[in-house]
Amino acid sequence: MAMHWKAVALSIAIGGGLYMGNGVGNGVVNSAQAQDKTTVIHGTATPGGGFPVYGDAFAATINEIDASLSVQPKNTKGSTENVPLLEAGTIDTGQVTGEVTYEAVNGIGRSRANVKILSAMYSNSGMFIVRADSPYKTIADLKGKTIAWGAGGSGFVVLARYAMDGIGLDINKDFNAVYLEKAADGPAMLLDGRAAALWGGGVGWPGFETVAKSAVGARFIAPSADEIKRIIGKHTFIKPLTLAAGSYTGQSAPVHTVGSWAFVLARPTLPDEVAYKLIRALHKGEAAIGKRLEQARESTMANTVAAALSVDLIHPGAQKYLREIGALK
């Protein structure tokens, strides 16, 4: 997806140094027109999924806490597009699932990406949702059936690929795979019978909310205990996770499955002072973002340190703040 902005040369004093920007959407920008605010373009995903909802809460919280910042959410194709957009400097920060982050920083299927972790978002568990009247009970029952895996650029699709591979299945060969233009299209496909199941996950995921609150109701299908062992045994960066009972309407029991942590990543050239201010505002706003969005209660400094693939991958500006508060030694 091509993006074009009029280049405007700007000189900005940041943290005692001089930063040269080239326009909103192509780097952090300060301007008189923006009332000396630092504008941060924040990549999310397609409408109807959980990432745009989180992005709105993330931006609103930071902008409320630090009046010198203006975080502006931007819809993208999702995790797999956000990484190259960050590398190109087209966006300043972007939301990326754990699987896509892992592949990017390790150069799996691509060259190694020079991106940094700003903060942990929330744990992302993966599972199928089916109509309550569906005859399907296990993943094996879904073989050969039409599955709406999600938007093509979504990190959920990457999680699905790893999870199914862990139990010897291919998401394209062993299922009739459907990839959506936008995540919001999935629930309708499931409810009207065009798809046997919808893949997604996490707490408060809009697609699951829609199905669970529908007149027909919903059930979840996740890997069995043995399948979970096989998945995490083959792909060690995938972890066992549990979706608590009551996370969705009609969900009376917890769902044991697999997943990873999603992150807010930063472009490699994001100034240290800007990263410092962003994570400081997020820390001060932990209670506020949690009130805006239930799953964002996991967006804590402790979880950022615990979930990071390595300390070196955390942005230096974020590291500075984490050390100041004692979250990182």
N, C-alpha and C positions, 0 to 999 in steps of 0.2 A: 504494500500500500504506500504509494508515493505521498510525501508530505512536503509542502513548500511554504516557506515563510519569507517575507521580505527581510533581507539582511540589514541590520542597523548596527553600526559600530558604536559601542558603548564602553566607557572606561569606568570601572567600579572599584571603589576601595573596599576590600574585604579583609578583615582581620589584620589590618595594617599593611596589606599588600595591594597590588593593582591587578584587577581581573578584567580581561577583555572578553566581552560577550558579543554575540552576533545575532541577537533577536530572540524573542519569546518562542519557546519550543525548540530552540537549538542552543540551550545552555541557560544557566541561571542568569537572570536579568534584574538589574536595579534601574529605575528611571524616575524622573520627576513626575511623569504621567501616572506612575504606579505609586506615587506618594512615598518614594524611597523604600518600598517594600522589595524584598527579594522574592521573585517569582520562581516557583519550582513546578515544572511540568511533570505530572505523576501518571504513569501509564497503568491502566487497570486491565480490562478485557471487554468482551462483547456484552451488550445489554442483556439482562435477564439472569446473569450468573452471580456468584457470590463476590467476585473480585470488585465489580463496580460499587456494590453496596459497602464493602469494606473501604474502598478508596474514598468514598464520600465521607465516611466517619473519620477516617485518617486525616483527610484534609480539613474538615470542620474543626476537629479537635486541635490540631496544630495551629491553625489560623486563629483560633480563639485564645490559645495560651500565649502565643508570641505574635504580637501585632506587626512585627517587622517582616514576617513571612507571609507569602501568599501561595499556598499549595493549590494547584489547579488540576483536578483529575481529568484524564483523557481516555476515552474508550479506545482500545486497541483490539487486535485479534487474540490477545492473551499472552500467557507465559512465553511461548515459543517465539513470539514477535517482540516481546519486551526486551529480551536479551540483546538482539541485534540493534534495536532502537537505542538502548543504553550505550552500546559500544560506539554507535555513530554519534552520540551526543544529541540525538533528536529529542529524547526525553531525559529528565534529570534523575528521576527515581522511577521504579516500576515494580509491580508485584509479580512474583515468580514462584511457582510451586517448587517443592524440594527436589523432585525428580529432575525437572528442567535445570535447576541450579546445579545439581550434581553433575549432569551431563555437560553443562556449559563450562564449569570451572575445571573439569577433568578432560575436556576435549574429546568427549565421546560422540562420534558421529559428526564432528565439526572441529574446528581449531579451538584451542583453549580461549575462553572468554576472559577478558580483563574487566571484571565487574566486582563490586564490593557489597557486602551485607551491611545494610543500615540497621534493620531491626527484624525480629521474628514477628510474623503475623499471628498465625494460629496453627494448631495441628490439623492436618488435612487427611481425614480417613476416607477410604474409597469403598463403595459398595453399589449394588444394584437396588433399584426400587421397582416394584411391580404393582399392578392393581391388586386390591385385596381379594378379588375373585379370580386371580390368576391361578392356573394349575401348577405353575413352576415353583419349586421349593429349593433347589440347589443350583450351583453354577453349571453342573453337568446337564441339568434340565434345559438350560438356555443354549446349549450348543446347537448351531444351525439356525437359531432364531434371529429375528431382526432386533439389533441392539442399537439404541441411540447413545453413542459413546460420549457425545458432547461436541462443542465447537472445535473445529479443526486445529486451532492454535492453542487450545486449552491444555494446561498442565494435567488436568484430570485424565486426558487421553493417554498421556505419557505414563501416569500411574497405572492406568488400566493395562497398558502394554507390559509393564514390568510384573504386575500382579498375575496376569493371565500366563505370562511366560513362566513364572515360578511354578505353575502347576501343569506345565506342558501344553498350554494352549496359545494360539495365535489369534489376536483380536480381529484380524482380517480374514484369515482362512477358516477358522472354526466357528465364526459367527457371520451373519449377514450384517456387516458393519455400516452404520449411517453416521456421517459427520455433519454437524449442523452449521448453518450460516451464523446463527447466534444461539446462545444457550437457552434463551426463552422459548425456542421452538420445540424443545424436547418434551415437556409435559404434555402438550397437546397430542404429540405422536403416540405417547403411551396411553393416554386416556381414550383416544378414539380407535385404538387397536392397530395402528400402523407399526408400532414397535412393541415387542414383548417385554422389554425392560429398558430402563434409563439408568446410565451410570453417572455417579456423582458422589457427593459425600460432604462430611463436615457438619457442624452445627449451623442451623439457620440457612442452609443452602436454598435459594429461592425455588429452584426446580423441584426439589423434594417437598418444600412447603406447599407448593401448588397441588401436587398429587395427593399429599397426605390430607389436605383440607378439602379435597374434592368429595363429591357425593359417593363415589365408589370406594374411597379409602385406599390404603396402601399397606404393603408389607416390604420388608427388606431382605435381600439375599446377599450374604457375605461368605468369604472363604470359611471352610470348616477348620477346626483346630489343627488337623493334620495338614490341610492346605496352607494355613498360616505358617506353620513350621517350614514347609517346603519353600514358600515364597521368601521368607526372611533368611533362610539358609542359602539360597542362591543369590539373592540381592540384599547384601548386608546393610545397605543404607536405608532400606525399607524397614519400618518398625511396626510391631503390633500396637494397635490403638483400639480404644473402646469408645463407641458413641453411647453416651449415658441414656438410660431409659427416660422417656418423656421429652427427648430432644425434638420430636415431631409429634403432631397430633396422632393419637392412636397407637403410639409406640410404647408398649407396656414393658418391654424388656430391653436390656442393653444389647448393642450389636458389637460383637468382637470381630475386628477386621485388621487391615494393614493401612499404612500411609506414611506421611512424613510432614515436616514443618514447612509451611510457605514463608517466604521472606519478602521484605521490601529491599530491593537491591538499588545501588547507586551507580551512576556512570563513573568511570575511572577518574575523570577530571573534575568531579564535583569538589569544590573547595572545602578544605577541612573545616573551616569556620561554619559553613552552611550545614554540613553534616552534623556538626556539634550542636548547632541550634535546633535542628530538626529532631534529633534524638532527645535533647533536653526537654523540648516542648512535649514530645510523646510521653516521656517519663512523668513530667508534671501533670499530664492529662490522662494518666492511666485510668483513673476512676471515671473521667468524662467519656472516654472512648468506649469503656465497658458499658456505660449506660446507653450509649447510642447503638451498640451492637453487641449481642451476647458473646459471639465468638471472639470479639476483640478484647475480651477480658484476659485473653492469653497473651496479649501484646505487651509483655513486661520486659524489663531489662534483664531479669534473671533468666527468662526463657530465651532471650536473644543470645546470651552467653552460652546457655546449655545447648541450644539447637544449632548454633553455628558450626559448620563443617570443620573449621579451624579458626583460631584467633586471628591469624594472618589475613583471613578473608573478610574480617570486619573492617569497615572503613576507618582510616586513621582518626578522623574527626570524631567518630562514634566511640572508638577505643578510648580517646582522651576523656570523654565524658564518663564512660563506664568505669574508668579507673578513678576518677574524681569521687564517684559515689560508692566506690568499693565493690562494685559488681564484677570487676575484672582486675586481676593482680598483675 
